[in-house]
Every structure is written in structure tokens, then in C-alpha cells.
Amino acid sequence: MGIEEMRDWAEALEPYELFNLDEVQDMFPAMSRTAVIAGLGRLCNDDDPLMCRPARGWYCRRIQDAPYPVPVPPMVYPHLGWRIAGPGAGMTGPYVANRIHWSTQVPPRIWIAVVGRPPRTPVPIVFTGRSNKRRAELTMWEASLLEAIRDFDTWSEITWPKALDKHADYLSRDWIGAIRSELFVEVADAERGQGKLFRQRCRELAAIAGPTGIPAR
């Protein structure tokens, strides 16, 4: 097992497919860690390499013979950002306000809130750390709505009643995902320093859907 087997594996990958070092090691259990790192290094350092390293410990399949080749394809970073973010992560800041149509302002970068300390990485994404460990129980969508409410007065361009109307309309049309209302409120109550208005708004948004996420009629 060596570089040629690793090259064959890399050639069979889908474009922009991401792996961390541990996942690559699992692909080649007979190789030592040092050999795996050396093999990946060779695949990343050809004139038109098969692989690239968008962040420390992460590797991605490149498209070869591209008309405008770049060391790391830009579309890799959003996927990498969410892989790094971990459980309980959600969209935040102006990014989530725009994505759920509470704001028309388009931020130049993705903003992601993570549970715990934000990652230190060259990935061009704004990471924000949150201390509420119960967020790890939420889906990405649930965590994103929590963030949208948390910073509503900072980033949204509409009134809160209008935001609720939009959410109810989109939910009834199946344009957005539902939330687990009871869990959503429990996690919101565990947020520190947000005050009564935040908790009230979380309850009002959760009330639009039933306890199982079925829109209230």
C-alpha cells in the first residue's frame, strides 16, 4: 500500500469531496500516519494536483485541467465551514437574517455560530462561539432560527410581527423546515444574558408550529 494506491483512490473521488486526516487514515489502515501525510503531501504538490489542503488537517479533491485553476476552489469553503463547526452549529449574524428573508443585505462571508470556542482556521468564514451546550441537541435550522431571534434587532430590517408573519407563511408552504417547538423553547431558556424579550420571541415563533413541528392552524 503506497502512493499509487492513494492516487487511484484520489482519482475516483467526486470533485470537491472533503476528507479530514483521520478519515484518510481510515481509508489506508495499513499505512502509518507519517506515510499517509507524506502521500497526501505529494498529491497536493503536483503541477496540477489531484488534491488540495484548504485548512490544516483537511483535504479536498480538485478538478484538474480547469481553465482558471486556483489552489483551493472557493466553493469548498462553505462545506468545510460546516464540517468544522460541529453539532449544534447554525447560521448567524447578517447571514441568517438574509437567508430567512428578514433582511435584504447580502453579507460577503458566511457567519456560523458554534457550540464552544470558535475554530481558529484560515477558512474565510466568520465563526462565533456560544456557551449554551444544549444547542448541540438542535438541528442546523433550529440553531439558525435561535440565532436570528438572538440578534433580531441588530440585523433584521422588518418588525417582529412581520417576521412572524413571514415565518408562518413560509412554513405553511413548506418553503422552510419546521422546528421541534418544545425543545427549541427549552434550549432558548438555557441561553445566558438574553432577557425576557428574547425568550418571549422564541416562544412566539415556536407557537406557530405544534409540538411536533406541524404548522398550527
HELIX and SHEET records of a PDB file:
HELIX    1   1 ILE A    3  GLU A   11  1                                   9    
HELIX    2   2 LEU A   21  MET A   27  1                                   7    
HELIX    3   3 ARG A   33  CYS A   44  1                                  12    
HELIX    4   4 VAL A   76  ALA A   85  1                                  10    
HELIX    5   5 GLY A   93  ARG A   99  1                                   7    
HELIX    6   6 LYS A  133  GLU A  137  5                                   5    
HELIX    7   7 MET A  140  ARG A  150  1                                  11    
HELIX    8   8 PHE A  152  TRP A  155  1                                   4    
HELIX    9   9 TRP A  160  SER A  172  1                                  13    
HELIX   10  10 SER A  181  ASP A  189  1                                   9    
HELIX   11  11 GLY A  195  ALA A  207  1                                  13    
SHEET    1   A 3 LEU A  18  ASN A  20  0                                        
SHEET    2   A 3 TRP A  58  ARG A  61 -1                                        
SHEET    3   A 3 MET A  51  ALA A  55 -1                                        
SHEET    1   B 3 GLY A  90  MET A  91  0                                        
SHEET    2   B 3 TRP A 111  VAL A 115 -1                                        
SHEET    3   B 3 VAL A 126  ARG A 130  1                                        
END                                                                             
